[in-house]
């Protein structure tokens, strides 16, 4: 049979046609001996799942539970003239019920300053609300629905807070092979310092750091835009600040892929909600392998903005460009402004030479270009102050950034960056340059950083240099030294730091520093991480009689069906692990997590829509606890709280040294059973019965080495089933009379 006849899917009646006509590119072979039709199709005609694809039906909702993340930082400083004290408590909490997740974030702060004259400046206890929203994902939307107070998360255009409804795609629902940011904050503290990070006027992070370079890489993502203000308060009270740009370049997308967001509601700043109703739509589409189209619309009663742009992937690098048109109305002043903003970027990576070049932000904004936040802020000012006029606020005009990183192989790594920017109605251009180099010589690591900033309006030029050395002192300990110069001030620092403990759960640092003006400071810090949180303490003093002390703690409290569990801070999705009677067993997550007294633990992070492996090492559990399995896998949804139950059994290990009435040992290979006929154990050499299947603390056991009544004996026993140690008993086994 050369042709197969099938019913055509396009036929309007029941007419049968040749299969080769219905599927022209297919080949058919009928094997009459096996009554089998063999069909071969080109790969392009088949439905192929991408690598790593997981069907939505396998995504797991998780369990009903509640949690509260906390981050507490207490800071106290003083000298003979003034004393200050501050407390910061960051909170991120949530409740999961069914497919819905309720989330809330906020912070509590207070401060008090007291001078030697008796004057006291005491700040009010203040709780600042962040986001509060209800969210659920939908596989059909390949995204999620959010209701409440949230921050828009568009990758292009303007982002802001709102109270309302948002429907947005989630790329994590794609297979890992189909996918693709909070920034890392780096700085240098001259003394033991308190570092606060603010976004949109709201404190999102606070920590105390020792003198020297610091890196903060665990910020929660609060949106895809909004520069971060980093404030460093030294132990002598001096405060420095700098800006970390937080603006995510619209990435290229795979052909046929779509990213979207539709949000509507009332405009929000921090915990305040305004009357202005906002509608925002964002759409990105991968048109071809080389071209991605980007667009967004923003509408309010007195403001409209539209963005159109593209991303272009070429052999000579990746390009991105967009233009935004804005129309702002100021009705109380009978004024409207039309403006535009142009933005372009370029990046290329030379893998062979290890060079990466990014011209990440050239932007030009016209004089009359206003953002939504500009417009709402000014209209609010006009309503509050009728005599106010339209000010010529300092709005960005030109911005340009360039960076280059170069791997030099055995010669180290080189990094160059520069940026320049200016404003309308403000003379001059601000310029910043930075050159950094790092390498190692045998076991000695070293780096050098040169930077310059120029303010053309004031003519101020600030040059700085930073040198650092790090020498390992054995396992997880090192000595560090640094030299820095900024203007006429020179700082030198020497320190020792490291970690210790079975899982390196303890870390410490001791530092001494001085400058060229005779100022000296000393500080020490200690931190500990375990299953239930992280704890830190630091102390510093200097030659000006300034002293400071800081105490901090971070962790989480999780309430679930098996009780309440203390944990390390949890992420968006996490897992509760339960193994009855297995207290002390370690969770193989590399996160210093062990099961508590009740057999519960929390794995603080899981990856949504991916297979996560949860393992337990039972070596530290009691010896009589047996696991049915020591590894499980879960596929959690976003914002889910997974409950992973490990089945365990508690087997008491008892050795009965059995002898017969004539003094002989019970024969080897005899078997023992309880009064209900359940198997208990076997007799080994010397008449020793190894009984590890006992279910009752006392009773009668029957030992058999044959079928006749004369080939069995009985004995009474009493043991402690809760004793994890091996128990041994000498017993005479009685035979039938």
DRENMI-252439 format. One line per field, with one value per residue (C-alpha): x, y, z; residue number from 0. Coordinates in steps of 0.001 Angstrom, whole numbers, plus 500000, padded with zeros to 6 digits. Each point is the difference from the previous one (the first is absolute). Example, Ala and Ser with C-alpha at 12.3 -4.5 7.8 and 13.67 -1.06 7.14 Angstrom:
xx <- (512300_501370)
yy <- (495500_503440)
zz <- (507800_499340)
num <- (0_1)
//
This chain:
xx <- (500000_501692_497466_498021_496496_498910_497140_501090_499759_499004_497295_496504_498499_501099_502056_503192_503176_503485_502166_502723_497542_498975_503613_502095_503339_499374_501096_497848_500769_497420_501430_497296_501660_499731_496880_501977_500113_503379_499899_503028_499731_502561_501070_498592_496520_500144_499081_503203_500259_502994_502700_498961_496299_497667_496287_497856_498044_503120_500356_499250_497860_501519_498403_498064_502485_501120_503408_501670_503523_501724_503210_500893_502874_500733_502684_501340_502799_501301_502782_500291_497893_497111_498465_497709_497973_497986_497946_498918_497721_499294_497037_498868_497111_497455_497157_499331_496539_499275_501365_500055_502891_499602_503183_500910_503205_500792_502472_500006_502564_500769_502942_501096_502807_501110_502583_502158_497943_496936_498217_498268_498769_497763_498450_496522_499535_499147_498777_500229_497877_501419_498117_496866_498518_498245_501496_499303_501559_498072_501580_497550_501296_503617_500016_498367_497256_500765_497468_500872_502930_502936_502784_499688_502701_500237_503417_499544_498449_499314_499272_498080_497870_496272_496935_498051_500198_502861_500161_503549_501961_502604_502981_500793_497036_502034_502381_503514_501279_497508_500639_502072_501042_500818_503523_503002_500983_503727_501661_502738_499492_502825_498859_497391_497001_496247_498960_496445_498616_496983_497895_497370_500471_499298_502636_500167_503165_502221_503061_503138_503301_503625_502591_501043_498253_496492_497718_496211_498606_496812_497582_496402_498899_497472_499649_502054_500738_500694_503541_501310_501343_502717_500769_503096_499992_503478_500572_500995_496582_501098_497582_500938_497643_500125_497588_499857_498096_497229_498631_499694_500693_497119_501499_499719_497360_499723_498034_496286_500298_497790_500423_497154_498610_496641_499467_497409_499242_500819_503455_501985_503165_501277_496923_497998_497355_498884_496825_501757_498886_502668_499848_503172_500557_503322_500656_503240_500123_502775_499223_502997_503213_501549_497236_497967_497268_499324_497044_498166_497144_499303_496795_498568_497598_502797_502843_500566_503157_500824_503197_501072_503341_501891_502832_502273_502357_502808_503401_501643_498063_496579_498240_497002_498183_496710_498202_497449_497465_498311_497108_499732_497160_500019_496330_500318_502578_498303_503241_500787_503400_500896_503416_501994_502898_502393_501957_502534_502422_502558_501887_502358_501943_503197_500213_503369_501695_497763_498946_496558_499037_496737_498812_497015_498271_500019_496863_498868_496862_498470_499365_496247_500244_498333_499607_496815_501538_501068_496472_498133_502446_499671_496192_499860_502188_497694_496953_501695_501519_497830_502711_502618_501323_501270_503635_502839_500993_503277_498903_502506_501188_502887_501281_502767_501598_502693_501734_502599_501163_503009_501350_503794_500411_502877_500532_496725_496829_499498_496822_499396_496876_498906_496837_499001_496696_498465_496645_497734_500255_503290_503384_502834_500370_500814_502530_501247_502746_501140_502852_500329_502571_500246_502400_501876_503662_500344_497580_499873_496936_500153_497917_500215_497173_500414_497072_499362_496858_499660_497216_500304_497493_502090_503349_500492_502223_500254_502715_500262_502074_499367_502507_499310_501952_498670_502173_498482_500922_498980_496504_497401_502087_501779_501835_498916_501611_498861_501170_497671_500438_497246_501044_502382_498728_501920_498611_501776_498422_501234_497728_499545_496818_498758_497512_500000_497756_498974_498004_501815_496981_502118_501749_502065_502012_502487_501207_502149_500240_501563_500247_502617_498324_500649_496567_499976_497175_499602_497107_499034_497036_498598_497195_498310_497699_497917_496694_497918_501638_503046_501389_502653_501729_502670_501873_502200_501848_502306_502503_497254_498294_497210_498647_497350_498351_497709_497861_498045_497910_498150_497846_496459_497127_497941_496626_498767_498009_502824_500554_502085_503563_502775_502030_502522_498409_497836_499705_497051_499505_501265_499436_499016_501624_498490_501448_498464_502463_502999_501213_503572_500060_501590_498253_502311_499478_503325_498132_500941_496535_499154_496718_498861_498722_496617_501507_499377_502291_499691_501948_500008_500093_498506_499916_496454_498910_503170_500845_501467_501694_499591_502362_500565_503180_498771_503420_499292_496531_499501_501369_496603_498319_499634_499075_497838_501856_502583_499285_496835_499328_497529_498924_498668_497980_501098_499221_499241_500868_500746_499515_502407_499224_502654_498525_501959_499782_501427_501550_501356_503142_500004_502356_498595_502659_497803_500768_497879_499149_502911_502428_500558_499561_496927_500897_501359_497563_496993_497316_498039_496461_497702_496702_498186_502318_501926_503678_502353_503498_502456_502307_503656_503015_500185_496241_499835_496620_500291_496499_499445_496320_498467_496764_499069_502098_499202_498486_500866_502197_500002_503240_499824_502694_497624_496338_499607_498994_503247_501854_498848_500210_498400_501048_498603_501741_499830_502007_500098_498875_501099_503598_502110_502892_500376_498544_501249_498207_500972_496870_499147_497590_497564_499053_496799_499890)
yy <- (500000_503150_502558_500423_501431_502350_502383_503481_502583_502572_497944_501375_496502_496521_499572_497997_501103_498661_500770_501311_502621_501015_500176_500584_500081_496790_496487_496961_496292_497332_496851_497402_497262_502046_501913_503199_503320_501716_503801_502259_503800_502801_501309_503444_498533_498441_501692_500147_500984_502229_498635_500206_500342_499125_499667_502453_497030_499080_503420_499672_502509_499230_500143_502577_501789_503401_501596_503186_501020_502430_502013_501848_502451_501910_502693_502104_502537_502816_502214_502429_502571_498029_496548_498468_496842_498484_496884_498628_497003_498866_497678_497850_497681_497878_497516_497252_498481_497789_501540_503531_501730_503087_502040_503080_501952_502894_501367_501450_502602_502258_502165_502146_502564_501452_502741_500573_503126_497853_500777_496929_499524_496961_498795_498563_496284_499596_497044_500491_497730_498677_497594_498060_497848_496763_497986_496828_498479_498638_497572_501103_503588_498870_502592_501188_502261_502448_502023_502594_502349_499117_501431_499664_497807_501052_499376_503053_503362_501520_497992_501232_498894_499524_498589_497957_496974_498638_497152_499196_497220_498031_498729_497447_497954_499324_497074_500922_499658_502705_502733_503026_507028_501884_501372_499059_502927_500484_502610_500722_500861_501859_498880_497744_501477_499746_499576_500873_499437_501960_499720_502575_501549_496727_498179_496479_498756_500848_498273_500778_499252_500076_502295_499166_498962_498571_498214_499769_497441_498870_502848_499079_500961_502799_500875_500277_503717_502599_501064_498881_502564_498495_501873_499141_501329_499711_499472_503687_501071_501019_498965_499339_498950_498892_498843_496508_500149_497417_499897_496698_500111_498493_496666_498233_497283_496691_499970_499624_500716_502607_501946_502183_501989_501722_501959_502463_501743_503032_501539_499250_501355_498012_499440_502926_499423_502883_500670_499819_496882_498403_497494_498389_497488_498453_497615_498430_497537_498024_500610_498150_498479_503452_502489_500610_502640_501916_502246_501495_502407_502007_501932_502197_502920_502559_497930_497793_498276_497511_498062_498119_498353_496970_497687_498822_497038_500216_498393_503200_500206_500640_503331_501438_503264_501560_503320_501184_502736_501748_502426_501596_502295_502466_501127_502414_501925_499511_498558_496809_498686_497646_498389_496977_497878_497972_497047_497692_497308_497624_497042_497365_497152_498639_496502_499265_502959_500180_503563_501383_503501_501652_503453_499453_503323_502872_502035_503400_501600_503170_503062_499310_496269_499137_496625_498863_500561_503539_500819_498579_501590_503468_499850_498966_502997_502357_498676_500499_503400_502041_502629_497537_500305_497422_499666_499212_496923_498313_497387_497786_501168_497785_496805_497770_496913_497683_497025_497464_496861_498055_496659_499945_496320_499481_503765_500676_501912_503601_502071_503488_502122_503564_502028_503558_501765_503470_501641_502603_503390_499004_501002_497563_496267_497431_497358_496876_497545_496768_497567_496751_497211_496757_497065_497597_499241_496448_500039_503802_501681_503693_502658_503683_502427_503510_502389_503628_502119_503477_502522_502629_502340_500379_499098_497385_497069_496964_497396_496817_496844_496761_497136_496708_496856_496687_497180_496597_498784_496391_498598_502785_502680_502937_503215_503110_503369_503059_503484_502713_503623_502466_503591_500806_497242_496720_496919_496765_496838_496626_497142_496284_498139_496494_497309_496901_497202_496664_501727_503349_501364_502521_502978_502815_503084_502190_503254_503010_503147_503447_503073_502661_502424_497842_498398_496334_497493_496375_497626_496353_498012_496513_498211_496625_498151_496961_498354_502647_503203_502221_502089_502694_502336_502661_502533_502946_502875_502733_502627_502670_498021_498874_496580_497914_496661_498175_496903_498357_496955_498709_496953_498799_498479_497455_498632_496774_496813_498418_503020_503178_499910_502580_500390_501979_502795_498394_500965_500313_496211_497645_496534_498656_496644_497564_496680_498643_499080_501011_502991_500995_498604_502453_501348_499638_503501_501531_502553_498843_498539_497139_498529_501425_498138_499484_498629_503210_502217_502640_500002_503781_500105_497918_500702_500326_497938_497900_496635_500534_497134_499922_497647_499024_498625_497738_499502_502488_498632_497375_496603_498288_502291_498546_502011_498519_502343_502739_502045_501484_502274_502858_502361_503065_502845_503595_501276_496446_498413_496328_497370_497083_497040_497330_496786_498600_497032_499575_496575_499042_497903_497197_497049_497000_497461_496880_496685_496866_498375_497577_502914_499686_503073_500218_498568_502393_501126_499718_502622_501962_501348_501780_498737_501253_498113_503040_499461_501503_498815_497156_498113_500209_498066_499406_500163_503782_501292_503359_501462_503278_499616_500242_501996_499516_500846_496630_496658_496464_498873_496568_498623_497158_497871_497322_499128_497651_501377_498691_502249_503291_501974_503075_502841_503181_503327_503640_502741_503796_500839_503635_499051_500683_497906_496272_498051_496558_497402_496467_497848_496305_498898_497409_496948_497963_497539)
zz <- (500000_498816_501199_503193_499851_502790_500607_498978_502794_497382_498318_500316_499933_500944_496841_500508_498258_499638_503033_497702_498733_503530_501210_496876_501821_501914_499024_500684_500106_500752_501596_499305_502018_503183_498942_500610_498156_500275_499645_499707_500188_499690_503384_499134_499781_503457_503246_502023_503602_500806_502270_503613_499195_502860_499342_502014_501355_501994_501649_503708_501887_503400_503427_501983_502242_501266_500498_501158_498975_502353_499801_503201_500363_503219_499850_502849_499783_502116_501261_502933_498085_498519_500049_497385_499811_497164_499379_496641_499481_496459_499469_497096_500754_498212_500181_497445_499599_497034_496821_501446_501745_502199_500471_502064_500536_502295_502509_503496_501058_502911_501078_502906_500254_503335_500538_503076_500758_500529_496723_498606_496458_500053_496771_499941_499737_496353_497948_496264_497841_496769_497756_500986_497276_499098_497152_498054_496907_497023_497549_497300_500262_500396_502710_503178_501287_502832_501996_502657_500641_497784_497861_496238_498495_496353_498478_497772_500755_503397_503153_503029_502912_499631_501724_497503_497713_497925_497489_498934_498336_501950_498013_502696_498766_496888_499881_501219_496442_498912_502593_500754_508733_502887_499559_502111_502222_500589_502156_502518_503674_501742_503475_501529_498172_499596_496364_498942_496507_498798_496885_499113_503473_501811_502063_498615_501736_502959_501393_501997_498261_501170_498474_496473_496805_500280_497579_500393_497603_501732_499307_499365_496507_500452_496308_496880_500314_502649_500951_503386_502463_502209_503247_502056_503570_501506_503718_500388_498672_496500_497263_496385_497239_496409_497326_498490_496690_499822_496482_498187_496278_498018_498888_496706_499880_498180_496795_500672_503726_501628_503231_501219_502898_500426_503213_501199_503258_502118_500135_503150_501662_502988_502189_498541_497324_497759_498014_496626_498142_497839_497158_498683_497214_498977_497130_498770_497140_498333_496341_498579_501283_499630_500750_503147_500071_503220_500757_502958_500679_503147_500550_502745_499925_499720_498554_496985_498846_497285_499350_496915_499513_498843_500918_497212_500138_497427_499425_501205_503263_501471_499450_501790_499304_500997_500032_502546_499321_502944_500434_503461_501075_502884_500081_502909_497962_496622_498673_498102_498943_497160_500050_498971_501220_497824_501309_498383_501106_498579_501422_498680_501545_498450_501460_498453_501667_503080_499161_500773_498866_500989_498963_502217_500241_497621_500615_498821_501459_498598_502177_500225_500702_503316_501664_501715_503439_498969_498833_502978_502439_498452_499741_503639_500912_498087_501864_503373_499209_497658_499564_498859_496455_497536_501062_497679_501960_499262_497492_498146_496611_498870_501576_498687_501534_498702_501588_498931_501752_498798_501151_499733_500815_502423_499981_501817_499190_498879_500297_498567_500305_499501_500078_499304_500548_500122_500713_498491_501718_501631_498656_499543_499589_502665_498994_501772_499005_501604_499299_501963_499777_501982_499997_502257_500635_501274_502963_500309_498470_499174_498270_499142_499274_498572_499629_499136_500152_498503_500643_497266_501699_503151_498475_502711_499048_502292_499391_502045_500100_501833_500408_501764_500887_501285_501343_500920_503485_499600_499802_499643_501730_498395_500747_498088_499522_498071_499104_498712_499081_499160_499568_502854_502294_500262_501754_500867_501361_501250_500931_500554_499148_499414_500868_502175_501205_498518_497264_500238_501809_501929_498398_501495_499156_501900_498446_500811_497874_500018_497785_499348_502414_503063_500130_501091_500300_501057_499479_500379_498766_500503_498135_500300_497589_500859_499178_501723_498795_499830_502843_499960_502424_499595_502096_499045_501619_498764_501111_500187_502765_497702_500823_498318_500495_497648_500429_497231_499255_496980_499519_499514_501941_498041_501151_498379_500668_502004_502266_500045_498700_500291_496847_498052_497916_497326_496370_497664_499964_502690_501447_503416_500740_502502_501148_503189_502782_497821_502029_499159_496462_497570_496918_497018_498672_500973_502103_503523_500570_502383_501208_503333_503073_498318_496786_498017_497938_497301_496760_499469_496198_497205_496270_498626_496998_500207_501529_503470_501802_503781_501807_503628_501558_502839_501600_502809_500772_502703_499037_500224_497440_496522_496889_497284_497608_500511_496864_498559_497068_499712_497215_501840_498563_500529_503517_501131_503332_499400_502702_499623_502265_500466_501351_502905_502315_503457_500452_503388_499649_502591_500343_501838_501031_500028_501656_500265_503376_499474_499736_496258_497787_497782_496561_497388_497216_502298_499418_502593_499830_502412_501410_496883_497655_498751_499180_502604_499083_499346_502307_499049_501244_503750_500522_499591_498807_498242_500465_498206_499127_503454_500104_503668_503079_501587_499084_498964_497130_498377_498526_497457_498369_498680_499575_502994_503371_501439_497549_501471_503221_501553_502294_501524_499364_501064_498240_499629_496456_500396_500725_496922_501315_499374_502915_501038_502156_501123_499925_500338_497284_501354_497952_500232_502938)
num <- (0_1_2_3_4_5_6_7_8_9_10_11_12_13_14_15_16_17_18_19_20_21_22_23_24_25_26_27_28_29_30_31_32_33_34_35_36_37_38_39_40_41_42_43_44_45_46_47_48_49_50_51_52_53_54_55_56_57_58_59_60_61_62_63_64_65_66_67_68_69_70_71_72_73_74_75_76_77_78_79_80_81_82_83_84_85_86_87_88_89_90_91_92_93_94_95_96_97_98_99_100_101_102_103_104_105_106_107_108_109_110_111_112_113_114_115_116_117_118_119_120_121_122_123_124_125_126_127_128_129_130_131_132_133_134_135_136_137_138_139_140_141_142_143_144_145_146_147_148_149_150_151_152_153_154_155_156_157_158_159_160_161_162_163_164_165_166_167_168_169_170_171_172_173_174_175_176_177_178_179_180_181_182_183_184_185_186_187_188_189_190_191_192_193_194_195_196_197_198_199_200_201_202_203_204_205_206_207_208_209_210_211_212_213_214_215_216_217_218_219_220_221_222_223_224_225_226_227_228_229_230_231_232_233_234_235_236_237_238_239_240_241_242_243_244_245_246_247_248_249_250_251_252_253_254_255_256_257_258_259_260_261_262_263_264_265_266_267_268_269_270_271_272_273_274_275_276_277_278_279_280_281_282_283_284_285_286_287_288_289_290_291_292_293_294_295_296_297_298_299_300_301_302_303_304_305_306_307_308_309_310_311_312_313_314_315_316_317_318_319_320_321_322_323_324_325_326_327_328_329_330_331_332_333_334_335_336_337_338_339_340_341_342_343_344_345_346_347_348_349_350_351_352_353_354_355_356_357_358_359_360_361_362_363_364_365_366_367_368_369_370_371_372_373_374_375_376_377_378_379_380_381_382_383_384_385_386_387_388_389_390_391_392_393_394_395_396_397_398_399_400_401_402_403_404_405_406_407_408_409_410_411_412_413_414_415_416_417_418_419_420_421_422_423_424_425_426_427_428_429_430_431_432_433_434_435_436_437_438_439_440_441_442_443_444_445_446_447_448_449_450_451_452_453_454_455_456_457_458_459_460_461_462_463_464_465_466_467_468_469_470_471_472_473_474_475_476_477_478_479_480_481_482_483_484_485_486_487_488_489_490_491_492_493_494_495_496_497_498_499_500_501_502_503_504_505_506_507_508_509_510_511_512_513_514_515_516_517_518_519_520_521_522_523_524_525_526_527_528_529_530_531_532_533_534_535_536_537_538_539_540_541_542_543_544_545_546_547_548_549_550_551_552_553_554_555_556_557_558_559_560_561_562_563_564_565_566_567_568_569_570_571_572_573_574_575_576_577_578_579_580_581_582_583_584_585_586_587_588_589_590_591_592_593_594_595_596_597_598_599_600_601_602_603_604_605_606_607_608_609_610_611_612_613_614_615_616_617_618_619_620_621_622_623_624_625_626_627_628_629_630_631_632_633_634_635_636_637_638_639_640_641_642_643_644_645_646_647_648_649_650_651_652_653_654_655_656_657_658_659_660_661_662_663_664_665_666_667_668_669_670_671_672_673_674_675_676_677_678_679_680_681_682_683_684_685_686_687_688_689_690_691_692_693_694_695_696_697_698_699_700_701_702_703_704_705_706_707_708_709_710_711_712_713_714_715_716_717_718_719_720_721_722_723_724_725_726_727_728_729_730_731_732_733_734_735_736)
//
